[in-house]
């Protein structure tokens, strides 16, 4: 016979109290984790220099750099390497040797644009090959774009083509990058006779106020693009083509659809663009093994007014307004959409979906192995040909 066990009332109350306390603790911990990720999304950060520089050998012009072999350093092409807290920069070229046993790779150093790389112990791998217009081989003037976000430093890139066009390009970089990212487009634009502005925008490292800087993911930065178009028009531009990399693509799409200068926007060139932020953030949540309830709470925190004290956002973000798969019917200008299928940060699925439903306006060439916004780096000739063919077919007047 099994004897029924009866718990004293005080123990039962204590057990319920412990359970409730544990549930509250889990709830607080979940909210704290969601708040942490929400702030990571909207608070600008400086990319760390975490790539070890194992060895430098040789002398210019035959210098080599030896690096740990990883998913980035073993991809063919031309890349930049920032070192010494961003004060130094080198252009890294082709793979010379790969040792799978030691997991190291040796690559040529094409040039050191600034700093002493022989004294560097670590660096940051980047697609930014040209740290300034001089390195890109184009003429420039330092200018400021005046916006409600402040005085924004920019480079005016006047073309030296004998017959410059009255269509200008606005180059919009991605999240946590700088205006130097857009300089990869500068040589081909110069050859085509298209003047350009490589702009910064609110919350960039050059202009941010650390205590209150928050990214709008494109929901606010497009206003600065409108101001850049004002400048271009004041200098004789009749129309503009917006170039956007990563989050810069999201910004370009907003400027083309919401800006008071949208009548001047004749086309878009988007590289690894964020076409749907929910898809990107969902992918990042899975990559960081974030449980679904916490991922949903994170999204709620950046989109709802109640979370403003937590995120520091002045206004909640409207992610639906930045979903261009859903808004595909509203697209009204030609788009060149360059997006590698192995993009590790912004999945190419939404880009492909947009291209599929708007074949009348979207041109999307195949890129398979370039990772995030490094299509130019892997094959600059092809990238520049794709851009030149698109612009000549869609917006530039025939001779």
C-alpha positions as CSV (number, residue, x, y, z in Angstrom):
1,X,0.0,0.0,0.0
2,X,1.4,3.3,-1.0
3,X,1.0,6.0,1.6
4,X,-0.1,9.4,0.4
5,X,2.5,12.1,1.2
6,X,1.1,15.4,2.3
7,X,3.3,18.5,2.2
8,X,3.0,21.0,5.0
9,X,1.2,24.1,3.8
10,X,4.2,26.3,4.6
11,X,6.4,24.1,2.3
12,X,3.8,24.3,-0.5
13,X,3.7,28.1,-0.2
14,X,7.5,28.1,-0.3
15,X,7.7,25.9,-3.3
16,X,5.2,28.1,-5.2
17,X,7.2,31.2,-4.2
18,X,10.4,29.6,-5.5
19,X,8.7,28.8,-8.7
20,X,7.3,32.2,-9.1
21,X,10.7,33.7,-8.3
22,X,12.4,31.5,-10.8
23,X,9.9,32.5,-13.4
24,X,10.4,36.2,-12.7
25,X,14.2,35.7,-12.8
26,X,14.0,34.0,-16.2
27,X,11.7,36.8,-17.4
28,X,14.1,39.4,-16.3
29,X,17.1,37.6,-17.8
30,X,15.2,37.2,-21.1
31,X,14.3,40.9,-21.2
32,X,17.9,41.8,-20.4
33,X,19.2,39.6,-23.2
34,X,16.7,41.1,-25.7
35,X,17.7,44.6,-24.6
36,X,21.3,43.8,-25.1
37,X,20.7,42.6,-28.7
38,X,18.4,45.5,-29.4
39,X,21.1,48.0,-28.4
40,X,23.6,46.1,-30.5
41,X,21.4,46.5,-33.5
42,X,21.0,50.3,-33.2
43,X,24.2,51.5,-31.4
44,X,27.1,52.2,-33.7
45,X,30.3,50.3,-32.9
46,X,33.9,50.4,-34.0
47,X,34.9,47.1,-35.7
48,X,37.8,45.5,-33.7
49,X,41.2,44.6,-35.2
50,X,41.1,40.9,-34.3
51,X,43.0,39.4,-37.3
52,X,46.5,38.3,-36.3
53,X,49.3,39.4,-38.5
54,X,51.7,36.5,-38.3
55,X,54.6,37.7,-40.4
56,X,55.6,40.2,-43.1
57,X,58.4,39.4,-45.4
58,X,60.1,40.8,-48.5
59,X,60.5,44.4,-49.6
60,X,58.4,46.6,-51.8
61,X,57.1,45.9,-54.4
62,X,57.4,42.2,-53.4
63,X,56.1,42.1,-49.9
64,X,54.0,39.3,-48.5
65,X,51.7,39.1,-45.5
66,X,51.1,35.8,-43.6
67,X,47.7,35.5,-41.9
68,X,45.5,32.8,-40.3
69,X,43.4,31.1,-43.0
70,X,39.7,31.7,-42.5
71,X,36.6,32.2,-44.5
72,X,37.6,35.7,-45.5
73,X,41.4,35.6,-45.9
74,X,41.1,32.6,-48.3
75,X,38.8,34.3,-50.8
76,X,40.5,35.4,-54.0
77,X,40.6,39.1,-54.8
78,X,41.8,42.5,-53.6
79,X,41.1,43.7,-50.1
80,X,42.0,46.3,-47.5
81,X,43.7,45.7,-44.1
82,X,43.3,48.4,-41.5
83,X,45.8,48.2,-38.6
84,X,47.1,50.4,-35.7
85,X,43.6,51.3,-34.6
86,X,42.7,52.4,-38.1
87,X,45.7,54.7,-38.5
88,X,47.3,52.3,-41.0
89,X,46.0,50.7,-44.2
90,X,47.3,48.3,-46.8
91,X,46.0,46.9,-50.0
92,X,46.2,43.1,-50.0
93,X,46.2,41.2,-53.2
94,X,46.2,37.6,-54.5
95,X,46.9,34.4,-52.5
96,X,50.5,33.3,-53.0
97,X,50.4,30.2,-50.8
98,X,47.9,28.4,-48.7
99,X,49.0,25.8,-46.1
100,X,46.0,23.7,-45.0
101,X,48.1,21.9,-42.3
102,X,49.0,25.0,-40.4
103,X,45.8,26.9,-41.5
104,X,47.8,29.9,-42.8
105,X,47.7,31.9,-45.9
106,X,50.2,34.1,-47.6
107,X,49.1,37.0,-49.8
108,X,50.8,39.8,-51.7
109,X,50.9,43.3,-50.3
110,X,50.1,45.5,-53.3
111,X,50.7,48.7,-51.4
112,X,50.8,50.3,-48.0
113,X,48.7,53.5,-48.2
114,X,49.6,54.7,-44.8
115,X,51.4,53.5,-41.6
116,X,54.1,51.0,-41.0
117,X,52.7,47.5,-41.5
118,X,55.9,45.9,-40.3
119,X,55.1,47.1,-36.8
120,X,51.5,45.8,-36.8
121,X,50.5,42.7,-34.9
122,X,46.8,42.6,-35.7
123,X,44.4,44.2,-38.2
124,X,40.9,44.3,-39.6
125,X,40.1,42.7,-43.0
126,X,37.8,44.8,-45.1
127,X,36.4,45.3,-48.6
128,X,37.5,48.9,-48.4
129,X,40.5,48.9,-50.8
130,X,40.7,52.7,-51.2
131,X,40.9,54.6,-47.9
132,X,40.6,57.9,-49.7
133,X,40.0,59.2,-53.2
134,X,43.8,59.7,-53.9
135,X,44.2,55.9,-53.4
136,X,41.4,55.3,-55.9
137,X,43.2,57.6,-58.4
138,X,40.4,60.1,-58.7
139,X,40.2,63.9,-58.2
140,X,38.2,65.1,-55.2
141,X,37.2,68.1,-53.1
142,X,36.3,68.0,-49.4
143,X,32.8,69.3,-48.9
144,X,30.1,69.3,-46.3
145,X,26.5,68.2,-46.7
146,X,24.2,70.3,-44.5
147,X,21.4,68.2,-43.0
148,X,19.3,68.3,-39.8
149,X,21.7,65.6,-38.7
150,X,24.5,68.2,-38.8
151,X,27.3,69.1,-41.1
152,X,28.3,65.8,-42.8
153,X,31.8,65.5,-44.3
154,X,31.8,64.2,-47.9
155,X,34.0,63.8,-50.9
156,X,33.0,65.5,-54.2
157,X,34.4,63.4,-57.0
158,X,34.3,65.5,-60.2
159,X,34.9,63.5,-63.3
160,X,37.8,64.3,-65.6
161,X,35.9,63.0,-68.5
162,X,35.8,65.5,-71.4
163,X,32.0,65.3,-71.6
164,X,30.6,65.0,-68.0
165,X,27.0,63.9,-67.6
166,X,24.4,65.8,-65.7
167,X,23.4,62.6,-63.9
168,X,25.4,62.3,-60.7
169,X,26.0,59.4,-58.3
170,X,25.5,59.4,-54.6
171,X,27.6,56.7,-52.8
172,X,26.0,55.5,-49.6
173,X,28.0,53.2,-47.4
174,X,26.8,50.4,-45.1
175,X,26.4,50.0,-41.3
176,X,29.6,50.5,-39.2
177,X,31.6,51.5,-42.4
178,X,32.6,54.9,-43.8
179,X,32.3,56.9,-47.0
180,X,35.5,55.1,-48.2
181,X,33.4,52.0,-48.9
182,X,31.8,53.7,-51.9
183,X,35.1,54.5,-53.5
184,X,35.2,51.2,-55.2
185,X,32.7,52.7,-57.7
186,X,34.7,55.9,-58.2
187,X,37.0,54.7,-61.1
188,X,34.2,53.3,-63.3
189,X,32.0,56.4,-62.6
190,X,35.0,58.7,-63.6
191,X,35.5,56.7,-66.8
192,X,31.8,57.1,-67.6
193,X,31.8,60.8,-66.9
194,X,29.5,60.6,-63.9
195,X,30.4,63.0,-61.1
196,X,29.8,61.5,-57.6
197,X,29.5,62.3,-53.9
198,X,30.8,59.8,-51.4
199,X,28.9,60.9,-48.3
200,X,28.7,60.3,-44.6
201,X,25.5,60.3,-42.7
202,X,24.2,60.7,-39.1
203,X,25.9,58.4,-36.5
204,X,29.0,57.8,-38.6
205,X,32.3,57.6,-36.8
206,X,33.2,61.0,-38.2
207,X,30.1,62.8,-36.9
208,X,28.6,60.7,-34.1
209,X,27.9,61.9,-30.6
210,X,28.7,58.8,-28.6
211,X,26.1,59.1,-25.9
212,X,23.1,59.3,-28.1
213,X,24.1,58.0,-31.5
214,X,21.6,55.4,-32.8
215,X,21.2,53.8,-36.2
216,X,17.8,54.1,-37.8
217,X,18.7,51.2,-40.2
218,X,17.7,53.5,-43.1
219,X,14.5,54.8,-41.5
220,X,16.2,58.1,-40.6
221,X,19.4,58.3,-42.6
222,X,17.6,58.8,-45.9
223,X,17.1,62.4,-44.9
224,X,20.8,63.0,-45.2
225,X,20.7,61.5,-48.7
226,X,18.0,64.0,-49.6
227,X,20.5,66.7,-48.4
228,X,23.2,65.2,-50.6
229,X,20.9,65.4,-53.6
230,X,20.2,69.1,-52.8
231,X,24.0,69.7,-53.1
232,X,24.3,67.8,-56.3
233,X,21.4,69.7,-57.9
234,X,22.9,73.0,-56.7
235,X,26.0,72.1,-58.7
236,X,24.2,71.3,-61.9
237,X,23.0,67.7,-61.5
238,X,19.6,67.1,-63.2
239,X,19.3,63.5,-61.9
240,X,21.0,61.1,-59.6
241,X,21.7,57.4,-59.3
242,X,21.9,56.1,-55.8
243,X,24.6,53.5,-55.0
244,X,24.0,51.7,-51.7
245,X,26.1,49.0,-49.9
246,X,24.4,46.8,-47.3
247,X,22.4,49.1,-45.0
248,X,23.2,51.8,-47.5
249,X,20.9,49.9,-49.9
250,X,18.1,50.2,-47.3
251,X,18.9,53.9,-47.1
252,X,18.8,54.4,-50.9
253,X,15.5,52.6,-51.2
254,X,14.0,54.9,-48.6
255,X,15.4,58.1,-50.2
256,X,14.1,57.0,-53.6
257,X,10.6,56.4,-52.2
258,X,10.2,59.0,-49.4
259,X,12.6,61.9,-50.2
260,X,11.4,65.2,-51.4
261,X,14.1,64.9,-54.1
262,X,12.8,61.5,-55.3
263,X,11.9,63.0,-58.6
264,X,15.6,63.3,-59.3
265,X,16.4,59.6,-58.6
266,X,16.5,57.8,-61.9
267,X,18.0,54.5,-60.8
268,X,19.6,52.5,-58.0
269,X,22.7,50.4,-57.8
270,X,22.6,48.2,-54.7
271,X,25.3,45.9,-53.5
272,X,24.5,43.3,-50.8
273,X,21.5,45.5,-49.8
274,X,19.1,45.0,-46.9
275,X,15.8,44.6,-48.7
276,X,14.0,43.2,-45.7
277,X,15.4,43.9,-42.2
278,X,13.2,41.3,-40.5
279,X,14.8,38.6,-42.6
280,X,18.3,39.9,-41.8
281,X,17.7,40.2,-38.0
282,X,16.0,36.8,-38.0
283,X,19.1,35.3,-39.6
284,X,21.4,37.0,-37.1
285,X,19.3,35.7,-34.2
286,X,19.7,32.2,-35.5
287,X,23.4,32.7,-36.0
288,X,23.7,33.8,-32.4
289,X,21.5,30.9,-31.2
290,X,19.0,33.4,-29.8
291,X,15.7,31.7,-28.7
292,X,12.7,32.7,-30.7
293,X,10.8,34.5,-27.9
294,X,13.9,36.6,-27.2
295,X,14.4,37.3,-30.9
296,X,10.7,38.5,-31.1
297,X,11.2,40.7,-28.0
298,X,14.3,42.2,-29.5
299,X,12.4,43.2,-32.7
300,X,9.6,44.6,-30.5
301,X,12.0,46.7,-28.6
302,X,13.3,48.5,-31.7
303,X,9.8,49.0,-33.2
304,X,7.7,50.0,-30.2
305,X,7.5,53.3,-28.4
306,X,7.5,51.7,-24.9
307,X,11.1,50.5,-25.4
308,X,12.6,53.9,-26.2
309,X,14.3,54.3,-22.8
310,X,15.9,50.9,-23.3
311,X,17.2,51.3,-26.9
312,X,17.8,55.1,-26.8
313,X,16.0,55.5,-30.1
314,X,14.2,58.8,-30.5
315,X,11.4,57.2,-32.5
316,X,10.7,53.5,-33.0
317,X,11.8,52.0,-36.4
318,X,9.2,51.0,-39.0
319,X,10.6,47.7,-40.3
320,X,7.5,47.1,-42.5
321,X,8.3,50.3,-44.4
322,X,11.7,48.9,-45.2
323,X,10.4,45.5,-46.5
324,X,10.8,45.8,-50.2
325,X,9.6,42.3,-51.0
326,X,6.2,43.3,-49.7
327,X,6.5,46.7,-51.2
328,X,7.8,45.5,-54.6
329,X,4.9,46.9,-56.5
330,X,5.9,50.4,-55.3
331,X,9.3,50.2,-56.9
332,X,9.4,52.7,-59.8
333,X,13.0,53.1,-61.0
334,X,15.5,50.6,-62.6
335,X,17.7,48.7,-60.1
336,X,20.9,46.9,-60.6
337,X,21.0,44.4,-57.7
338,X,24.3,42.8,-57.0
339,X,24.2,40.2,-54.2
340,X,26.4,37.2,-53.7
341,X,24.5,34.0,-52.8
342,X,27.1,33.2,-50.0
343,X,26.5,36.5,-48.2
344,X,27.1,35.7,-44.5
345,X,25.4,38.8,-43.1
346,X,22.6,39.8,-45.4
347,X,21.0,36.7,-47.0
348,X,20.3,37.1,-50.7
349,X,16.9,35.5,-50.5
350,X,14.9,38.8,-50.3
351,X,17.0,40.3,-53.1
352,X,16.2,37.3,-55.3
353,X,12.5,37.6,-54.4
354,X,12.4,41.2,-55.3
355,X,14.2,40.6,-58.6
356,X,11.8,37.8,-59.4
357,X,8.6,39.8,-59.0
358,X,10.0,43.0,-60.6
359,X,11.8,41.6,-63.6
360,X,10.6,44.7,-65.5
361,X,12.9,46.9,-63.4
362,X,15.4,44.8,-61.5
363,X,18.6,43.5,-63.1
364,X,20.3,40.9,-60.9
365,X,23.5,39.2,-62.3
366,X,24.7,36.0,-60.7
367,X,27.4,36.3,-58.0
368,X,28.1,33.1,-56.1
369,X,31.2,33.4,-53.9
370,X,32.0,37.0,-52.7
371,X,30.5,37.1,-49.2
372,X,29.1,40.4,-47.9
373,X,29.5,43.4,-50.3
374,X,32.8,42.1,-51.7
375,X,31.7,41.3,-55.3
376,X,33.9,44.1,-56.5
377,X,36.9,42.8,-54.5
378,X,36.6,39.3,-56.0
379,X,36.2,40.5,-59.6
380,X,36.5,44.2,-60.1
381,X,36.5,44.0,-63.9
382,X,33.2,42.1,-63.9
383,X,31.6,44.4,-61.3
384,X,32.6,47.5,-63.2
385,X,31.3,46.0,-66.5
386,X,28.0,45.2,-64.9
387,X,27.7,48.8,-63.5
388,X,28.8,50.4,-66.8
389,X,26.4,48.3,-68.9
390,X,23.5,49.1,-66.6
391,X,24.1,52.8,-66.5
392,X,24.7,53.1,-70.2
393,X,21.5,51.2,-71.0
394,X,19.2,52.8,-68.4
395,X,20.1,56.4,-67.7
396,X,23.1,57.8,-69.6
397,X,22.2,59.4,-73.0
398,X,23.6,57.8,-76.1
399,X,26.3,59.7,-77.9
